Amino acid sequence: MTPHTSTPHTSTGVLANARLADGRRVDVHVADGAITAVAPSGADRPAGATVHEIDDRLLVPALAEPHAHVDKALTADVVENRTGDLLGAIDGWIAAAARGTFTHDDIVDRATRALEALVLHGATAVRTHVNVGEAIGAAHVRAVRAAREQLAGLVDVQLVALTTSPMTGADGAGNRAALAEALEVGVDVVGGCPHLDPDPAGVIRDAFRAATEAGLDVDLHTDETLDATMLTLPEIARQVDEVGFTGTVTASHCVSLGMQPPDVQRDVARQVAAAGVSVVTLPQTNLFLQGRDHPTATPRGLTAVRPLLDAGAVVAAGADNVQDPFNPMGRSDPLETAALMVMAGHVSADEAFQLVSGGVRAAMGLRPVTVAVGDPADLVAIGAPTVRGAIADAPHDRLVFRAGRLVARSEESRRIVR
């Protein structure tokens, strides 16, 4: 199944005097959107090539966001979450929608700004979930598609139809009709929330059926709860094998896996890896929403990252919501997510960077970027000494390249005034 990609404007160029993560000083040559050479700095350059002076910045694979909600983004000041938890955020969103808070133009504007912020921070690929349901049909999909067009050629944006619960039974008829409408309007991935439905296995089965018929991928909100008795992730892996699904499959959140005993975590991780299911952990929003009923030894709300990595599963990390009732904070910077993975997820800095770059591209079905010949020239140059330093300081000094073309530039100036 072919992931959505926007056609970039390509050119021949040289990213000159860059510093790679291994310390090498190089010129990176690009043509037709791909890396054609990684040569020592100052080596011969193609005649007529556009030269981008990297000036000894750290040059690494571009960042990416595997799980956004840009139709909700930037609403924290107008939508109240009275309880601070997931249900409080949902209730606040429903109430605001009933008041007519969200118009087409409003969603287009906020979604565009949220995507622009991600690009400015170095993301060249974004997957965003978009609300779909009986009350709104595919209205949010239409708005986010319009926002995506505003950034055509600058960033790959995949749209997930995030269906409202329930999806099964008589009560789910309107929501199923909304999914059909969203598929007609045009999305890239079939989503949903099996653990919120009376029939989780039925939601998973229906999602695979809809995705197969439409030729799309699947990304399901999965087990976003600290309740260890709710564990639908193995059912997703089982059904992938049962139906022989050939698209990419992603399970996002998977919070309850982190509440299981170590032997269960390892067993489920092996099932997930064997089935080719990617797992997206979302530290920013889950640290905010989860654990409010656990005042002692409060859980962190993350999935079992280490067992999944050890099992060879594809793992990515994202921000989820940004400045809305589900997460009032967030800077639309994958390096913020990477820092939280180091601190709350106990992974190394190099592993954390992979979780917000290569891991995301794998989950999204995009070609990998390792700064090697033949790779897509999706790169970011950061004013930092090392990958660890880039995550720790998250400097604004960044040059962002999509298919070898400079698509964003951020600069900063700081000084002590004595």
N, C-alpha and C positions, 0 to 999 in steps of 0.2 A: 504494500500500500504506500503510495507516494505522499510524503509530508508536504504541507503547503510551504512554498518558498516564494518570496517576492523577488523579481528579477533585478539584480543590482546593476548599477552603471559600472562597467569594468574599464580598466586602463592598464597600461604598462607603467610600472613605477619601481622605485627603490626606496625601501625604508632604511635609511642610512645611519650608521653609527649607533646601532641598537645593542643592548646588553641582554643576553639570554639568561635564563634562570641558572644555567650551569656556569655562568661567568664569562662566556665567550663574547667578544665584541664582533659584531657581524653587520653586513648589509644583507637585507632580505629582499630578493627580487621577486616581483609579482607580475603576472600577465594573465589576462582573461580570467581574473578572479581567483587564481591559484598561485601558490608559491612555486617559483621556477628555480630558485637558487638560494642557498644560505651560504654566503661567501664572507671571507675575512673583510673587515672594514677597510674601505679604500680600494678594493679590487675593481677591475674594469666594470663599467656600467654601460648598459645598452644605450645607444645613441637615441636621443630624444625622449628618454624616460623621465617621467616626473619624479623628482627627488623629494622625499619627505625626511627632513632632518629629525631624527629621534633623539639626538643629543644625549646619548648615554642613559636614556631611560630604560627601565626594565621592560622588555618586550615579551609578552606571554599570549597564550590563546585567549581570544575574547571571552568575556563572561557571558552568562546566560541565565534566564529565569524560567524554571520549569513549572511554576504554579503561581499565577497571579489571578487577581479578580479585578480587572481594570474597570469593569462597569460599576464596582462599588468604591473604587479608590477615591481618596480625598474627600470623604463625607463625614469625617469624625466630628466636625463642628456643627453638623446639622442633623445627625442621627445619634440618638442617645442609647447607650447600653447601660441600663440601670443596675444590672447585677454583675457585669464584668465578665460573664461566662458566655459559652456558645449560645445557649438558649436566650440569654439577654440580648445578644447581638442579633439573633434571628428575629426576636420579637420587635426590637427597635427598627430593624430594616422593614419588616412587614408594616408596622405602623406608619413609617415615613412614606412608604409606597402608597398606602391607602390615602395619605394626605395629598398625593400628587406631587411629591417632592422631586421625582426623577422624570425629566422630560428627555426626548430624543436628543435635543441639542445639548442639554446638560451632560448626558452620558458621553456623547461624542467629545465634548470639550475635556471632561475629566479623564477619559480614557486616553485621549491624545496626549495630555500632559503627563500622565503616568508612564506611557510608553516612551515619551521623549526623555523623561528622567532616567529611565533604564538605559537608553542609548547613550546619554551623556556620561553615565557611570561605566560604560564599557560593554553593555549587553548587545549582542547582535542576533540573539534568538530568544523569543519569549513565547511561552504557552500560557494562555489565559483562559480560565473557566468563566463562562458567561451564563447568567441565570436564564432558565427556560422553564415556563410553567403555565398552568391554566390561566392565571390572572393576567399575565403579560404576553403570552404567546412567545414569539421570537423577536419581540421589539428590541430587547437588549442586544441580540445578535446583530440586528440591522445597524444599530448604533456603533457597536464595536467594529463591525466591518468597515463602516465609514471612517472610524478613527484609524484603522489599519491602513486604509488608502492614503491617509495623510503622511504616512511614513514609508510608503512603497519604495523599495530599493535600499532602504536604510537598515531594516531589521526584518528577520523572519518572525512572523506572528501566527501562531496556531490557535484556533478557537475551539474550545471544548464546550459542548452543549451540556451545561450543568442542570440536570432535571430536578424539578421540585418533587418532594415526597408527599404522598406515596405514588409509586409508579405501577403497582400491581393492584389487581382487584377492581371492583366497580368504582371505588373512590379515585383510582388512578387514571380513569379514562381521559379526563381533561388534560392531565399532564402528559399522557402518551400522545395525545393529539398535538400538543405544543412541541414535543420532540420531533414529530413528523414535519411540522412546519419549519422548525429550525434546520432540519436536514434539507428541506427544499430551498430555504434561503441560502444555506451554505455554511457548514462548519467543517472542521478538519478531524475532530475527535468526538466520540460519543462518551459522555460522562454520566454521573449519577452518584447517589449515596446509598449503597445497599444496606448499610447498618442502620439506617433510619427508617427502613421500610419493613412492613410486617412480614415480607417474604424476601429476605436478602438474596437467597439463591436464585429466585425468580428474576430479580432486578439484574443480577449478573448475567443470567442466561439471555434475557431480553436485550441487554446491551451488546453482547457478542452477536446476537442475531441481527440487530439493527446495523451494527458496524460492518458485518460481513456483507449484508445486502447493499450498503452504500459505499463499500470499499474504503472504510475509514479505520482509524485506530481507536483504542479504548483507554480512558484514564478515569478511574473511579476514586472518589473520596471514600476512604476505607478505614473503618474502626477508629474514628476520631473520638475516642473515649478512653478514660482510664479504667473502665470496667473490664476486668480480665476475662469475664465470661463471654464478652462479645469478641469473636475472632473469626471474621469472614475471609481474611487473607488467604488461608489455605484453600477455601472454596474457589477463589479466583484462579489460583494455580491449577486446581483440579479441573476446572472447566476449560481452561486454555488447552490442556492436553485432550480433554474429552471431545471438544469440537474441532481441534486442529486449527485454531485461529492463527492466521499468518501475519496479521498486523502487529504493531507494537502494542504492548499492554503495560499500563502503569497503575500502580496502587499508591495513592497519595495519603499522607498522614501516617496511617498504620500505628497509631499511638498505643493501642492496647498490646501490641506485640512487645513493647518495652516493659509491660507489667507481668510478663510470663516468666516462669522459672527458666534458668539457662538452657536446660535440655530441650524445652519446648521452643525457645527462641532458635536454637541451632537446627532443630528439625524443620521448623517452618521456613527458616532461611534456606535450607537445602531444597525444599519444595519450590520455593519462589525462584531460586537460581536455575533449577532444572527446567522450569516452565518458561524461563525467559521473561519473567515479570520484573519490570523496573520498580523501585520503591523511591518515593520522594518524601523526605522528611522536611518539616517546616517549623524550625525552631522559633522564629519570631512570634508568629501568631499562637502557636501551641504553648509557648511559655507564658503568654498573656492569658489565654483562655482556660487552660487546663490547671488542675490542682487546687482550685479554690475551696474544695471541700476536704482538703488534706492539710490542715494547719501544722501537722508534725511530719517531718521528713517529706516535704512536699515533692511529689514527682515532677520531673521536668517536661513531661509531655512529648518526649521524642521516641521514635521507634528504636528497635534494637540494631543500631547502626553497625557496631562491630561484628556481631554474628552474621549480618547480611553481607558485609564486605568480605569476611573470612570465607563465606560460602561461594563467593564469586558472583553475587548478584550485582546488577547495575543499580547504584544508589546515587541520587542527586539531592541537593538541598535548595530550598527556595524560601522566599519571604512570605508567600501566601498573600494576606491582605496588607494594605499600606494605608495608614491614616484613615481608617473607617471604624465602624463600631466593633468589628472583629479584631482590630489591632490599631489603637490610636497613634502608634509610633510608626517608624519605618522611614528610610531615606531612599528607597528604590535603588539600593546599591548592593549587588551580590556580595561584595566584600564585607558588608555588615552581617550577612547571613554566614559567611565563612568564619568570621570572628566568633559568632555564637556557636558554631559547630566545634571550634577549638575549645571554647570554655564550657559549654553545656554538653557537647557530644563527645568530648575527650578524644578527638582525632588530632593528628598532626597538622601543621600548617599546610604542608604539601597535599595531604589528603583532603583537607578542607577546600583548597583551591580547586582540586579535581572535582569535588562535589558541586561546585558552582560554575564549572566550565565543561570539561569533557564528559562528566557524568550526565549533565543536562542534555548535551547534544546526543548522547547515546539514547537517553530516554525519549527524546523527541524524534528519533530516527534520522538525525542529521549526520553528515560525514564528520569524522573526528578531525580535530586540529591539534597538532603537536609541534608546530613551527618546523615542519619538515617539507622537503620538496614533494609537490603533488597535493599538499593539504589546501583546503580553502584558505584564502588569505583574510580570515576573520581574526583580527589581532587587536590587542590593546597595549599601548605603551604607558607605563605608570612611573611617575617620579618617585621611585622607592628603590632601596638598595637590594632587597631580596623579596621573594614571595611572602615570607613571614612578615617582613617590614611593610609590604603593601597591605596585607590584611590588617595588621595592627594599626597603622596610621591612616589607611584609606585616604590617601591624598587626593585632592581635586585635580592635580596635575595629571591629565590623561589625554591621550590621542587614541581615537577609536577608528579602526579600519574594518570596513565590510567589503569583502571581495577585493581587497587591495586599495579601495577608495577611502579617503579620509571622510568620515561621516559625522564626526563630533570632536570637539576640542574643548577641554576645560582647563582653566588656569587658576592659580591661586597666588596671592602675595601676602606674606606674613612677616612682621618684624616687631621686635621689642622697641618701644619708644622710651628712652631714658631722659 
